[in-house]
């Protein structure tokens, strides 16, 4: 057992791959010729011109992780690479095969995925060849040209690892890719949190008393991410939706007020009708907040706001070419396939379908409550 405040895990600074907002990468033992030709010396600042071109800290840290797992991080990182998700198992939006992205039926998420991929390719064209990293070269050697487009590029893979597994430090300008700590799962009600010790080590500590067998989980977002943002970064969305999913219900082009607490009367009215499938507290709260934001300034939630949201919901539902039940059957089928010893389902396809199911539950609930 571990008492509240007790240390669960401590990772020394020497094992971290870090990046400062200036672009300076730390923790590498060297640098490959390929990386030096593509991005220069990672120990140096990027400068204003390159920063404005898109070489932000997350991109630079992705370069650092790519180098560390390609042999420039020493024997520890050579071994730790084996514990990281395989390239074709990373389901964050920008790592999906091109044919999977339209299946999300979420224009905003699709645009973010395409923009991220386009930016990384424009910055470092040579780092997208599968042969540029041993983790992706294996697939090209095994499957030949069939792997191209289906397996994420080395830089896409490493950038996805960074945005889904990076940790802030006590220095607000420095971020760390932290081995072992990066394996912590997400929970809306976390049982653990992390901090930086005075010697630079990253430490995971208990937020509650933990007994043997209790899950150790942290909060990835502090309650501030929508389901769309979760999938963009992590390749999954919360099972019960998010209270921040109002952004997914707002009509495009409509005047949108800043997010504020949903009107209690609206919440009560919706909750009174919420005895239907998928009506979780977070989804009901998101629907009420969307109505408030779509209403005229100063009004908590007007009839006009609700009507605008309902129109947006029906527009979004019309983009799907399958029903909720169809997608749920496909998810069950993929789970059965994954349980088979003979075949293995693509986990990214299951992630896409699970996202569709979650979004459809939100949209159908909003339609039923607002009608």
LOTIGU-289262 format. One record per residue (C-alpha): residue in one letter; x, y, z. Coordinates in steps of 0.5 Angstrom, whole numbers, always signed. Last residue first. Layout:
<atoms>
<aa = a, x = X, y = Y, z = Z>;
...
</atoms>
This chain:
<atoms>
<aa = x, x = -73, y = +37, z = -60>;
<aa = x, x = -67, y = +39, z = -56>;
<aa = x, x = -67, y = +33, z = -52>;
<aa = x, x = -67, y = +28, z = -57>;
<aa = x, x = -63, y = +31, z = -62>;
<aa = x, x = -58, y = +32, z = -56>;
<aa = x, x = -58, y = +25, z = -55>;
<aa = x, x = -57, y = +23, z = -62>;
<aa = x, x = -51, y = +28, z = -63>;
<aa = x, x = -48, y = +25, z = -56>;
<aa = x, x = -49, y = +18, z = -58>;
<aa = x, x = -46, y = +19, z = -65>;
<aa = x, x = -40, y = +22, z = -62>;
<aa = x, x = -38, y = +16, z = -58>;
<aa = x, x = -40, y = +11, z = -63>;
<aa = x, x = -36, y = +15, z = -68>;
<aa = x, x = -30, y = +15, z = -63>;
<aa = x, x = -31, y = +8, z = -62>;
<aa = x, x = -31, y = +7, z = -70>;
<aa = x, x = -24, y = +11, z = -70>;
<aa = x, x = -21, y = +7, z = -64>;
<aa = x, x = -23, y = +0, z = -67>;
<aa = x, x = -20, y = +2, z = -74>;
<aa = x, x = -13, y = +4, z = -70>;
<aa = x, x = -13, y = -2, z = -67>;
<aa = x, x = -12, y = -6, z = -73>;
<aa = x, x = -15, y = -13, z = -72>;
<aa = x, x = -11, y = -19, z = -71>;
<aa = x, x = -12, y = -26, z = -74>;
<aa = x, x = -10, y = -33, z = -72>;
<aa = x, x = -10, y = -33, z = -64>;
<aa = x, x = -17, y = -30, z = -64>;
<aa = x, x = -19, y = -24, z = -59>;
<aa = x, x = -17, y = -19, z = -64>;
<aa = x, x = -23, y = -22, z = -68>;
<aa = x, x = -28, y = -22, z = -63>;
<aa = x, x = -26, y = -14, z = -61>;
<aa = x, x = -26, y = -13, z = -68>;
<aa = x, x = -33, y = -16, z = -69>;
<aa = x, x = -36, y = -12, z = -63>;
<aa = x, x = -33, y = -5, z = -66>;
<aa = x, x = -37, y = -7, z = -72>;
<aa = x, x = -43, y = -8, z = -69>;
<aa = x, x = -43, y = -2, z = -65>;
<aa = x, x = -42, y = +2, z = -72>;
<aa = x, x = -48, y = -1, z = -75>;
<aa = x, x = -52, y = +0, z = -68>;
<aa = x, x = -50, y = +8, z = -69>;
<aa = x, x = -52, y = +8, z = -76>;
<aa = x, x = -48, y = +8, z = -82>;
<aa = x, x = -47, y = +13, z = -87>;
<aa = x, x = -45, y = +19, z = -82>;
<aa = x, x = -45, y = +26, z = -85>;
<aa = x, x = -53, y = +27, z = -84>;
<aa = x, x = -52, y = +27, z = -76>;
<aa = x, x = -47, y = +33, z = -77>;
<aa = x, x = -53, y = +37, z = -80>;
<aa = x, x = -58, y = +34, z = -75>;
<aa = x, x = -53, y = +37, z = -69>;
<aa = x, x = -52, y = +43, z = -73>;
<aa = x, x = -60, y = +45, z = -73>;
<aa = x, x = -61, y = +42, z = -66>;
<aa = x, x = -55, y = +47, z = -64>;
<aa = x, x = -59, y = +53, z = -67>;
<aa = x, x = -65, y = +51, z = -65>;
<aa = x, x = -63, y = +51, z = -57>;
<aa = x, x = -59, y = +58, z = -58>;
<aa = x, x = -66, y = +61, z = -61>;
<aa = x, x = -70, y = +58, z = -55>;
<aa = x, x = -65, y = +62, z = -51>;
<aa = x, x = -60, y = +59, z = -46>;
<aa = x, x = -56, y = +63, z = -41>;
<aa = x, x = -57, y = +70, z = -44>;
<aa = x, x = -52, y = +76, z = -44>;
<aa = x, x = -50, y = +75, z = -51>;
<aa = x, x = -55, y = +72, z = -55>;
<aa = x, x = -55, y = +64, z = -55>;
<aa = x, x = -50, y = +59, z = -58>;
<aa = x, x = -46, y = +59, z = -52>;
<aa = x, x = -52, y = +58, z = -48>;
<aa = x, x = -54, y = +52, z = -52>;
<aa = x, x = -47, y = +49, z = -53>;
<aa = x, x = -47, y = +49, z = -45>;
<aa = x, x = -53, y = +45, z = -44>;
<aa = x, x = -51, y = +40, z = -49>;
<aa = x, x = -44, y = +40, z = -46>;
<aa = x, x = -48, y = +39, z = -39>;
<aa = x, x = -52, y = +33, z = -41>;
<aa = x, x = -46, y = +30, z = -44>;
<aa = x, x = -42, y = +30, z = -38>;
<aa = x, x = -48, y = +28, z = -34>;
<aa = x, x = -49, y = +22, z = -38>;
<aa = x, x = -55, y = +21, z = -42>;
<aa = x, x = -52, y = +15, z = -47>;
<aa = x, x = -59, y = +11, z = -47>;
<aa = x, x = -65, y = +15, z = -44>;
<aa = x, x = -67, y = +17, z = -38>;
<aa = x, x = -65, y = +24, z = -39>;
<aa = x, x = -71, y = +28, z = -40>;
<aa = x, x = -71, y = +31, z = -33>;
<aa = x, x = -63, y = +32, z = -34>;
<aa = x, x = -65, y = +37, z = -40>;
<aa = x, x = -70, y = +41, z = -36>;
<aa = x, x = -65, y = +41, z = -30>;
<aa = x, x = -59, y = +43, z = -34>;
<aa = x, x = -63, y = +49, z = -37>;
<aa = x, x = -65, y = +51, z = -31>;
<aa = x, x = -58, y = +51, z = -28>;
<aa = x, x = -55, y = +55, z = -34>;
<aa = x, x = -49, y = +52, z = -36>;
<aa = x, x = -42, y = +55, z = -33>;
<aa = x, x = -39, y = +59, z = -38>;
<aa = x, x = -35, y = +58, z = -45>;
<aa = x, x = -34, y = +64, z = -49>;
<aa = x, x = -40, y = +66, z = -53>;
<aa = x, x = -41, y = +64, z = -60>;
<aa = x, x = -44, y = +68, z = -66>;
<aa = x, x = -46, y = +63, z = -71>;
<aa = x, x = -41, y = +61, z = -77>;
<aa = x, x = -41, y = +54, z = -75>;
<aa = x, x = -47, y = +51, z = -71>;
<aa = x, x = -44, y = +49, z = -64>;
<aa = x, x = -45, y = +42, z = -62>;
<aa = x, x = -38, y = +39, z = -62>;
<aa = x, x = -35, y = +45, z = -58>;
<aa = x, x = -40, y = +43, z = -53>;
<aa = x, x = -36, y = +37, z = -52>;
<aa = x, x = -33, y = +40, z = -46>;
<aa = x, x = -37, y = +36, z = -41>;
<aa = x, x = -34, y = +30, z = -44>;
<aa = x, x = -36, y = +24, z = -47>;
<aa = x, x = -38, y = +18, z = -43>;
<aa = x, x = -33, y = +13, z = -46>;
<aa = x, x = -28, y = +19, z = -46>;
<aa = x, x = -24, y = +19, z = -53>;
<aa = x, x = -19, y = +15, z = -56>;
<aa = x, x = -13, y = +17, z = -60>;
<aa = x, x = -9, y = +21, z = -55>;
<aa = x, x = -8, y = +27, z = -58>;
<aa = x, x = -13, y = +28, z = -64>;
<aa = x, x = -18, y = +23, z = -60>;
<aa = x, x = -18, y = +27, z = -54>;
<aa = x, x = -18, y = +34, z = -57>;
<aa = x, x = -25, y = +31, z = -61>;
<aa = x, x = -27, y = +28, z = -54>;
<aa = x, x = -27, y = +36, z = -51>;
<aa = x, x = -21, y = +37, z = -47>;
<aa = x, x = -21, y = +42, z = -40>;
<aa = x, x = -22, y = +37, z = -34>;
<aa = x, x = -15, y = +37, z = -32>;
<aa = x, x = -13, y = +34, z = -39>;
<aa = x, x = -9, y = +28, z = -38>;
<aa = x, x = -11, y = +26, z = -31>;
<aa = x, x = -7, y = +21, z = -28>;
<aa = x, x = -8, y = +14, z = -26>;
<aa = x, x = -6, y = +8, z = -21>;
<aa = x, x = -11, y = +3, z = -21>;
<aa = x, x = -11, y = -1, z = -14>;
<aa = x, x = -9, y = -8, z = -14>;
<aa = x, x = -5, y = -7, z = -7>;
<aa = x, x = -8, y = -1, z = -3>;
<aa = x, x = -7, y = +6, z = -5>;
<aa = x, x = -9, y = +12, z = +0>;
<aa = x, x = -11, y = +18, z = -5>;
<aa = x, x = -7, y = +23, z = -9>;
<aa = x, x = -1, y = +18, z = -10>;
<aa = x, x = +6, y = +21, z = -12>;
<aa = x, x = +9, y = +20, z = -19>;
<aa = x, x = +16, y = +24, z = -19>;
<aa = x, x = +20, y = +27, z = -25>;
<aa = x, x = +28, y = +28, z = -23>;
<aa = x, x = +31, y = +35, z = -24>;
<aa = x, x = +35, y = +35, z = -18>;
<aa = x, x = +30, y = +39, z = -14>;
<aa = x, x = +24, y = +34, z = -16>;
<aa = x, x = +19, y = +35, z = -21>;
<aa = x, x = +12, y = +33, z = -20>;
<aa = x, x = +7, y = +28, z = -22>;
<aa = x, x = +0, y = +26, z = -20>;
<aa = x, x = -4, y = +20, z = -18>;
<aa = x, x = -11, y = +17, z = -16>;
<aa = x, x = -14, y = +21, z = -22>;
<aa = x, x = -22, y = +22, z = -22>;
<aa = x, x = -23, y = +24, z = -30>;
<aa = x, x = -18, y = +18, z = -31>;
<aa = x, x = -12, y = +17, z = -36>;
<aa = x, x = -7, y = +12, z = -36>;
<aa = x, x = +0, y = +12, z = -34>;
<aa = x, x = +5, y = +9, z = -39>;
<aa = x, x = +9, y = +16, z = -40>;
<aa = x, x = +11, y = +15, z = -33>;
<aa = x, x = +15, y = +9, z = -35>;
<aa = x, x = +20, y = +14, z = -39>;
<aa = x, x = +19, y = +21, z = -39>;
<aa = x, x = +19, y = +26, z = -45>;
<aa = x, x = +20, y = +32, z = -42>;
<aa = x, x = +18, y = +39, z = -43>;
<aa = x, x = +21, y = +46, z = -41>;
<aa = x, x = +19, y = +53, z = -41>;
<aa = x, x = +14, y = +53, z = -35>;
<aa = x, x = +20, y = +50, z = -31>;
<aa = x, x = +17, y = +46, z = -26>;
<aa = x, x = +16, y = +41, z = -31>;
<aa = x, x = +11, y = +39, z = -36>;
<aa = x, x = +10, y = +32, z = -39>;
<aa = x, x = +10, y = +29, z = -46>;
<aa = x, x = +6, y = +23, z = -47>;
<aa = x, x = +1, y = +24, z = -52>;
<aa = x, x = +4, y = +30, z = -56>;
<aa = x, x = +11, y = +27, z = -56>;
<aa = x, x = +8, y = +20, z = -58>;
<aa = x, x = +5, y = +23, z = -64>;
<aa = x, x = +11, y = +27, z = -66>;
<aa = x, x = +15, y = +20, z = -66>;
<aa = x, x = +10, y = +17, z = -70>;
<aa = x, x = +9, y = +22, z = -75>;
<aa = x, x = +17, y = +23, z = -75>;
<aa = x, x = +18, y = +16, z = -77>;
<aa = x, x = +12, y = +16, z = -82>;
<aa = x, x = +6, y = +12, z = -80>;
<aa = x, x = +5, y = +5, z = -83>;
<aa = x, x = -1, y = +5, z = -88>;
<aa = x, x = +1, y = +10, z = -93>;
<aa = x, x = +8, y = +6, z = -95>;
<aa = x, x = +7, y = -1, z = -92>;
<aa = x, x = +5, y = -4, z = -98>;
<aa = x, x = +11, y = -1, z = -102>;
<aa = x, x = +15, y = -7, z = -98>;
<aa = x, x = +12, y = -11, z = -93>;
<aa = x, x = +17, y = -14, z = -89>;
<aa = x, x = +23, y = -9, z = -91>;
<aa = x, x = +18, y = -3, z = -91>;
<aa = x, x = +15, y = -6, z = -84>;
<aa = x, x = +22, y = -6, z = -81>;
<aa = x, x = +24, y = +1, z = -83>;
<aa = x, x = +19, y = +4, z = -78>;
<aa = x, x = +22, y = +2, z = -72>;
<aa = x, x = +29, y = +2, z = -75>;
<aa = x, x = +28, y = +10, z = -77>;
<aa = x, x = +29, y = +13, z = -83>;
<aa = x, x = +27, y = +7, z = -88>;
<aa = x, x = +20, y = +9, z = -87>;
<aa = x, x = +22, y = +16, z = -91>;
<aa = x, x = +18, y = +21, z = -87>;
<aa = x, x = +25, y = +24, z = -84>;
<aa = x, x = +27, y = +27, z = -91>;
<aa = x, x = +22, y = +32, z = -92>;
<aa = x, x = +23, y = +35, z = -85>;
<aa = x, x = +19, y = +42, z = -85>;
<aa = x, x = +14, y = +41, z = -90>;
<aa = x, x = +13, y = +34, z = -88>;
<aa = x, x = +11, y = +36, z = -81>;
<aa = x, x = +7, y = +41, z = -83>;
<aa = x, x = +3, y = +37, z = -88>;
<aa = x, x = +2, y = +32, z = -83>;
<aa = x, x = -1, y = +37, z = -77>;
<aa = x, x = -5, y = +40, z = -82>;
<aa = x, x = -8, y = +34, z = -85>;
<aa = x, x = -10, y = +31, z = -77>;
<aa = x, x = -13, y = +38, z = -75>;
<aa = x, x = -17, y = +38, z = -82>;
<aa = x, x = -20, y = +31, z = -80>;
<aa = x, x = -21, y = +34, z = -73>;
<aa = x, x = -25, y = +40, z = -75>;
<aa = x, x = -29, y = +36, z = -81>;
<aa = x, x = -31, y = +30, z = -76>;
<aa = x, x = -34, y = +24, z = -80>;
<aa = x, x = -28, y = +20, z = -77>;
<aa = x, x = -29, y = +15, z = -83>;
<aa = x, x = -25, y = +21, z = -87>;
<aa = x, x = -19, y = +20, z = -83>;
<aa = x, x = -18, y = +12, z = -84>;
<aa = x, x = -17, y = +12, z = -92>;
<aa = x, x = -11, y = +17, z = -90>;
<aa = x, x = -8, y = +12, z = -85>;
<aa = x, x = -8, y = +14, z = -78>;
<aa = x, x = -2, y = +18, z = -75>;
<aa = x, x = -5, y = +25, z = -75>;
<aa = x, x = -11, y = +23, z = -71>;
<aa = x, x = -8, y = +19, z = -65>;
<aa = x, x = -9, y = +12, z = -66>;
<aa = x, x = -2, y = +9, z = -65>;
<aa = x, x = -2, y = +2, z = -66>;
<aa = x, x = +1, y = +2, z = -73>;
<aa = x, x = +8, y = +5, z = -70>;
<aa = x, x = +9, y = +0, z = -65>;
<aa = x, x = +7, y = +3, z = -58>;
<aa = x, x = +13, y = +4, z = -54>;
<aa = x, x = +16, y = -2, z = -49>;
<aa = x, x = +21, y = -4, z = -55>;
<aa = x, x = +24, y = +3, z = -55>;
<aa = x, x = +26, y = +3, z = -48>;
<aa = x, x = +31, y = -2, z = -50>;
<aa = x, x = +35, y = +2, z = -55>;
<aa = x, x = +33, y = +8, z = -50>;
<aa = x, x = +37, y = +5, z = -44>;
<aa = x, x = +43, y = +3, z = -49>;
<aa = x, x = +44, y = +10, z = -51>;
<aa = x, x = +40, y = +16, z = -53>;
<aa = x, x = +43, y = +16, z = -60>;
<aa = x, x = +41, y = +9, z = -63>;
<aa = x, x = +34, y = +11, z = -66>;
<aa = x, x = +30, y = +11, z = -60>;
<aa = x, x = +34, y = +17, z = -58>;
<aa = x, x = +34, y = +20, z = -65>;
<aa = x, x = +26, y = +20, z = -66>;
<aa = x, x = +25, y = +22, z = -59>;
<aa = x, x = +29, y = +28, z = -60>;
<aa = x, x = +26, y = +30, z = -66>;
<aa = x, x = +19, y = +29, z = -63>;
<aa = x, x = +22, y = +34, z = -58>;
<aa = x, x = +23, y = +39, z = -63>;
<aa = x, x = +16, y = +38, z = -66>;
<aa = x, x = +13, y = +39, z = -59>;
<aa = x, x = +18, y = +45, z = -58>;
<aa = x, x = +16, y = +49, z = -64>;
<aa = x, x = +19, y = +49, z = -71>;
<aa = x, x = +13, y = +51, z = -75>;
<aa = x, x = +16, y = +57, z = -80>;
<aa = x, x = +15, y = +62, z = -74>;
<aa = x, x = +20, y = +58, z = -70>;
<aa = x, x = +25, y = +57, z = -76>;
<aa = x, x = +25, y = +65, z = -77>;
<aa = x, x = +25, y = +66, z = -69>;
<aa = x, x = +31, y = +62, z = -68>;
<aa = x, x = +32, y = +54, z = -67>;
<aa = x, x = +36, y = +54, z = -61>;
<aa = x, x = +42, y = +49, z = -61>;
<aa = x, x = +43, y = +43, z = -58>;
<aa = x, x = +39, y = +40, z = -64>;
<aa = x, x = +44, y = +41, z = -68>;
<aa = x, x = +41, y = +42, z = -75>;
<aa = x, x = +35, y = +39, z = -77>;
<aa = x, x = +35, y = +35, z = -84>;
<aa = x, x = +43, y = +34, z = -84>;
<aa = x, x = +44, y = +33, z = -77>;
<aa = x, x = +38, y = +28, z = -77>;
<aa = x, x = +41, y = +24, z = -82>;
<aa = x, x = +48, y = +24, z = -79>;
<aa = x, x = +46, y = +22, z = -73>;
<aa = x, x = +46, y = +25, z = -66>;
<aa = x, x = +49, y = +24, z = -60>;
<aa = x, x = +48, y = +22, z = -53>;
<aa = x, x = +41, y = +25, z = -52>;
<aa = x, x = +38, y = +28, z = -46>;
<aa = x, x = +37, y = +35, z = -48>;
<aa = x, x = +34, y = +39, z = -54>;
<aa = x, x = +34, y = +46, z = -55>;
<aa = x, x = +28, y = +49, z = -59>;
<aa = x, x = +27, y = +55, z = -55>;
<aa = x, x = +21, y = +53, z = -52>;
<aa = x, x = +26, y = +48, z = -48>;
<aa = x, x = +26, y = +41, z = -50>;
<aa = x, x = +27, y = +34, z = -46>;
<aa = x, x = +29, y = +27, z = -46>;
<aa = x, x = +29, y = +24, z = -39>;
<aa = x, x = +33, y = +19, z = -37>;
<aa = x, x = +39, y = +23, z = -34>;
<aa = x, x = +33, y = +27, z = -30>;
<aa = x, x = +32, y = +21, z = -26>;
<aa = x, x = +25, y = +17, z = -26>;
<aa = x, x = +21, y = +17, z = -19>;
<aa = x, x = +15, y = +12, z = -18>;
<aa = x, x = +10, y = +11, z = -13>;
<aa = x, x = +12, y = +16, z = -8>;
<aa = x, x = +7, y = +18, z = -2>;
<aa = x, x = +3, y = +24, z = -2>;
<aa = x, x = -3, y = +19, z = +0>;
<aa = x, x = -1, y = +13, z = +3>;
<aa = x, x = +2, y = +7, z = -1>;
<aa = x, x = +0, y = +0, z = +0>;
</atoms>
